[in-house]
Each structure stands twice: as C-alpha cells, then as structure tokens.
Amino acid sequence: MSETTLDRLLTVRQAGELLGGERYVRRLIEERRIEYVKDDRRVFIRESVAVAYVAARVVQPIPRRRQLRQRRYRRAA
C-alpha cells in the first residue's frame, strides 16, 4: 500500500476484534510478527495491515475426490 494513502489506525482492542483477541495482538506486536505504529506509549495497527494479516493466513480447502466404497469383507455364502 502506498504511504500517501491514509489508513484507519486501530487500537489493540479493535485489532483484537479482527484478529481473535487482544492478548493475541499484543503477542504479535511483542514478537514483531505484525507491523504497528507507536506513538509514545500508545500502539496502533493499520487496518490494511490487520486485513492483510488475516488474508495471508487463509487456507484453501482441498477438493475431495469421490471415492468408491470398497467392501472389506465378502458376504458369507
């Protein structure tokens, strides 16, 4: 995203609503696994960064092939 585009800054609590919890967001920040903006003591996360974080972790399902059921046992005669 270009730097000229203004993004909404989310608080840790607001980002936690998107990402699954405030503690999780704080851990991501502490481990520097997500980009953040620091203003004195306050910490913010750009909305586009939070959305991109979620989008990067989407797992696509594997299409199931239709399998024919095979009988394990023969019928008794």
VMD Tcl script that draws the C-alpha trace (Angstrom):
set ca {
  {0.00 0.00 0.00}
  {1.37 3.44 -0.82}
  {2.36 5.72 2.01}
  {0.22 8.57 0.68}
  {-2.96 6.59 1.33}
  {-4.29 7.25 4.81}
  {-5.34 4.16 6.69}
  {-7.53 3.97 9.73}
  {-5.47 3.26 12.83}
  {-6.89 0.58 15.08}
  {-6.23 0.27 18.79}
  {-5.02 -3.05 20.10}
  {-8.54 -3.80 21.32}
  {-10.09 -3.01 17.92}
  {-7.45 -5.10 16.12}
  {-8.16 -7.89 18.58}
  {-11.76 -8.00 17.39}
  {-10.49 -8.68 13.86}
  {-7.63 -11.00 14.72}
  {-9.03 -13.08 17.54}
  {-8.23 -11.37 20.81}
  {-6.34 -8.55 22.43}
  {-3.76 -10.82 24.02}
  {-3.03 -12.41 20.64}
  {-2.45 -8.98 19.08}
  {-0.16 -7.95 21.94}
  {1.84 -11.15 21.43}
  {2.13 -10.46 17.69}
  {3.43 -6.98 18.50}
  {5.88 -8.24 21.12}
  {7.26 -10.86 18.71}
  {7.27 -8.26 15.90}
  {5.19 -10.52 13.68}
  {2.88 -7.67 12.64}
  {3.57 -4.10 11.57}
  {2.48 -1.46 14.09}
  {2.66 2.28 14.77}
  {3.86 3.52 18.14}
  {3.00 6.97 19.45}
  {4.72 7.48 22.82}
  {3.13 4.70 24.85}
  {0.14 4.04 22.62}
  {0.27 1.33 19.95}
  {-1.85 1.23 16.79}
  {-2.21 -1.17 13.90}
  {-3.22 -0.01 10.45}
  {-6.49 -1.53 9.31}
  {-4.96 -2.64 6.00}
  {-2.18 -4.46 7.88}
  {-4.72 -6.36 10.01}
  {-6.77 -7.31 6.94}
  {-3.63 -8.40 5.06}
  {-2.53 -10.47 8.07}
  {-5.81 -12.38 8.00}
  {-5.76 -12.76 4.21}
  {-2.23 -14.19 4.28}
  {-3.36 -16.95 6.63}
  {-6.41 -18.18 4.72}
  {-6.15 -21.89 3.98}
  {-7.95 -23.13 0.90}
  {-9.78 -26.45 1.20}
  {-8.55 -29.43 -0.78}
  {-11.23 -30.65 -3.19}
  {-12.35 -34.14 -2.25}
  {-12.33 -36.77 -4.90}
  {-15.31 -39.02 -4.90}
  {-14.16 -42.43 -3.79}
  {-15.93 -45.66 -4.42}
  {-16.51 -47.62 -1.30}
  {-14.87 -50.98 -1.36}
  {-16.15 -53.79 0.74}
  {-13.63 -55.11 3.16}
  {-15.33 -58.40 3.76}
  {-17.03 -60.79 1.39}
  {-20.55 -61.84 2.03}
  {-20.98 -65.24 3.54}
  {-22.39 -67.80 1.15}
}
mol new
graphics top color blue
foreach p $ca { graphics top sphere $p radius 0.5 }
foreach p [lrange $ca 0 end-1] q [lrange $ca 1 end] { graphics top cylinder $p $q radius 0.2 }
display resetview
